[in-house]
Amino acid sequence: MALTKELKQELVAKYGANDKDTGSVKVQIALLTKEIEALTIHLKNNKHDGSSRRGLFTKVGARKGLLSYLAKRDPEGYAAFIKELGIRK
């Protein structure tokens, strides 16, 4: 379920200011989105896995907070970013 090192590096390179920029809001949202997708697939196969479901809700809540922050700071960039990631909002 964990993201591979290569996928994380790709996301950081794509959304970060440089290759070491792992803390920017866009990188964090992109990483959380990929983790949420992986957990969603896991939960489709394992319907009774309550601890993974709780982890999914935690990640969705964290992503929601970061998306709210991004929407306040950069409304135009926010709209393009969620469209690029395919997030419904």
Helices and strands as residue ranges (DSSP letters): H 5-15, H 25-45, H 50-73, H 75-85
